[in-house]
Amino acid sequence: MFDVVIIGLGPAGSTLARLLGGKKVLCLDKKTFQPGGFEKPCGGLLAPDAQKTLARFDLNLPKSVLVDPQLFAVRTLDLSTGLCRHYQRFYMNMDRTAFDRWMVSLIPPEAEVIHGALVVQLERRPDGCFNITYQAKGQTHTVSAKRIVGADGADSCVRRVFFPSHHIRSYTAVQQWFKETHKSPFYSCIFDPAQTDCYSWSVSKDGYFIFGGAYPSLHCRQRFENQKQALKKYGFCFAEPVKTQACRVLRPASWQEFCLGKDGVFLIGEAAGFISPSSLEGISSAMISALRLARALGQNPGPQEHRRYARGVLALRLKLWAKLFKCPFMYQPFLRKWVMKSGLQSISIIH
Ligand SMILES: Cc1cc2nc3c(=O)[nH]c(=O)nc-3n(C[C@H](O)[C@H](O)[C@H](O)COP(=O)(O)OP(=O)(O)OC[C@H]3O[C@@H](n4cnc5c(N)ncnc54)[C@H](O)[C@@H]3O)c2cc1C
């Protein structure tokens, strides 16, 4: 019987596993970190909030996680008006898989970690504990736990099983990798209301050019291809795709959409809806929610754990909720045109 089973070892699950001292912990993740295995589709940009969270943990990012080049500006394009502006940004450009591997390497040996473990079934037992069934190396195993933590991202099976009617606004993210052929690598952010009411991005990484976007799920692939076509006019070069990735991405639209869990089931990171609705930045929220849950579980066990967790993530929820008020200035075409035309906070590029 484990005290806690953590499902998912992205930044949320790895941070929780690192901080949950004194408990019998099992961590399960379907990733293997082997070539050709599951990789989280991601822009791999470490935002200032995430850098600050790492600083608070007294963690320094190893050089092996970083990629070439580091970029200092985002080229922002509005395809509906043709406006283009550059804004200074303070992201770190990194290899997302290397980042996840590094975070897993920080988990203390007391916690049991199983990679390549796909959770296929979850059930609450009459005694209030849980059975967790997973498949690994062609075999099926069942373990028991007093608490389950869903750190399994946007498409969380924990949220689907225990809170089936809970809705969080979501999109399908489609991302392709190409050999970099642009003269000068760049990072861009694209608004194209004809294809999506969210946004798209491109970033250069270690000789590759990555283009992706978050689209309404219906015809998402067609929308992606339409955008690629439209962007050629703006100097974007798409060679033969090296790989194509797709996954669900959440974009909470109201306070009620955050889902923290109850009765021994906890949700952290994107599984709980903790991701910025304006920028889709989710790494910082994943780590912060994990810290808050580790603190909530570190004191007297029982139902008050949920109350402590809800209190602990109040500031995070408020911060993400407040970002909803920033959204119209980015996503409402008239306001965006006004902001971009004003040149407010933009920088001019000297060629
Ligand atoms: C295309 C895209 C680009 C993004 N770019 C950025 C960015 O540049 N910067 C940023 O900060 N955020 C970005 N985000 C958001 C960010 O990636 C997520 O919010 C963040 O990874 C959430 O962390 P997490 O630990 O909650 O979940 P995840 O990182 O999604 O980790 C979930 C883990 O659960 C595991 N898992 C899932 N289901 C199961 C199962 N059934 N059994 C076992 N294991 C399972 C997965 O293998 C995975 O390791 C992006 C998101 C997308 C989709």
The ligand as a MOL file (V3000), in Angstrom:
LIG
                    3D

  0  0  0     0  0            999 V3000
M  V30 BEGIN CTAB
M  V30 COUNTS 53 58 0 0 0
M  V30 BEGIN ATOM
M  V30 1 C 2.4570 22.3270 -28.1280 0
M  V30 2 C 2.6380 22.8990 -26.7390 0
M  V30 3 C 3.6280 23.8390 -26.5150 0
M  V30 4 C 3.8250 24.3270 -25.2060 0
M  V30 5 N 4.8690 25.1800 -24.9930 0
M  V30 6 C 5.1400 25.5940 -23.7270 0
M  V30 7 C 6.2890 26.3930 -23.4650 0
M  V30 8 O 7.0730 26.7120 -24.3810 0
M  V30 9 N 6.5260 26.7810 -22.1900 0
M  V30 10 C 5.6740 26.4320 -21.1570 0
M  V30 11 O 5.9100 26.8110 -20.0120 0
M  V30 12 N 4.5990 25.6520 -21.3880 0
M  V30 13 C 4.3230 25.2150 -22.6340 0
M  V30 14 N 3.2430 24.3970 -22.8650 0
M  V30 15 C 2.4480 23.9630 -21.7230 0
M  V30 16 C 3.2460 22.9300 -20.9160 0
M  V30 17 O 3.8620 22.0130 -21.7920 0
M  V30 18 C 2.3410 22.1580 -19.9500 0
M  V30 19 O 1.4120 23.0290 -19.3380 0
M  V30 20 C 3.2080 21.4860 -18.8910 0
M  V30 21 O 4.0240 20.5200 -19.5050 0
M  V30 22 C 2.3120 20.8290 -17.8500 0
M  V30 23 O 3.1140 20.0480 -17.0200 0
M  V30 24 P 2.4770 18.7940 -16.2730 0
M  V30 25 O 3.5660 18.1750 -15.4970 0
M  V30 26 O 1.2320 19.2080 -15.5940 0
M  V30 27 O 1.9960 17.8150 -17.4540 0
M  V30 28 P 2.8400 17.1760 -18.6360 0
M  V30 29 O 4.1020 17.8820 -18.8550 0
M  V30 30 O 1.8820 17.0710 -19.7860 0
M  V30 31 O 3.2000 15.7340 -18.1020 0
M  V30 32 C 2.2320 14.7350 -18.0100 0
M  V30 33 C 2.9340 13.4080 -17.8980 0
M  V30 34 O 1.9540 12.4060 -17.6660 0
M  V30 35 C 2.2880 11.2590 -18.4060 0
M  V30 36 N 1.0380 10.5310 -18.6500 0
M  V30 37 C -0.0850 10.9950 -19.2300 0
M  V30 38 N -1.0330 10.0400 -19.2500 0
M  V30 39 C -0.4930 8.9450 -18.6460 0
M  V30 40 C -0.9690 7.6310 -18.3600 0
M  V30 41 N -2.2150 7.2410 -18.6830 0
M  V30 42 N -0.1380 6.7660 -17.7410 0
M  V30 43 C 1.1240 7.1330 -17.4030 0
M  V30 44 N 1.6310 8.3660 -17.6510 0
M  V30 45 C 0.8310 9.2580 -18.2600 0
M  V30 46 C 2.9500 11.7870 -19.6850 0
M  V30 47 O 3.8570 10.8570 -20.2140 0
M  V30 48 C 3.6710 13.0340 -19.1730 0
M  V30 49 O 5.0090 12.7750 -18.8570 0
M  V30 50 C 3.0000 23.9000 -24.1440 0
M  V30 51 C 1.9940 22.9740 -24.3910 0
M  V30 52 C 1.8110 22.4710 -25.6680 0
M  V30 53 C 0.7500 21.4210 -25.9050 0
M  V30 END ATOM
M  V30 BEGIN BOND
M  V30 1 1 1 2
M  V30 2 1 2 3
M  V30 3 2 2 52
M  V30 4 2 3 4
M  V30 5 1 4 5
M  V30 6 1 4 50
M  V30 7 2 5 6
M  V30 8 1 6 7
M  V30 9 1 6 13
M  V30 10 2 7 8
M  V30 11 1 7 9
M  V30 12 1 9 10
M  V30 13 2 10 11
M  V30 14 1 10 12
M  V30 15 2 12 13
M  V30 16 1 13 14
M  V30 17 1 14 15
M  V30 18 1 14 50
M  V30 19 1 15 16
M  V30 20 1 16 17
M  V30 21 1 16 18
M  V30 22 1 18 19
M  V30 23 1 18 20
M  V30 24 1 20 21
M  V30 25 1 20 22
M  V30 26 1 22 23
M  V30 27 1 23 24
M  V30 28 2 24 25
M  V30 29 1 24 26
M  V30 30 1 24 27
M  V30 31 1 27 28
M  V30 32 2 28 29
M  V30 33 1 28 30
M  V30 34 1 28 31
M  V30 35 1 31 32
M  V30 36 1 32 33
M  V30 37 1 33 34
M  V30 38 1 33 48
M  V30 39 1 34 35
M  V30 40 1 35 36
M  V30 41 1 35 46
M  V30 42 1 36 37
M  V30 43 1 36 45
M  V30 44 2 37 38
M  V30 45 1 38 39
M  V30 46 1 39 40
M  V30 47 2 39 45
M  V30 48 1 40 41
M  V30 49 2 40 42
M  V30 50 1 42 43
M  V30 51 2 43 44
M  V30 52 1 44 45
M  V30 53 1 46 47
M  V30 54 1 46 48
M  V30 55 1 48 49
M  V30 56 2 50 51
M  V30 57 1 51 52
M  V30 58 1 52 53
M  V30 END BOND
M  V30 END CTAB
M  END
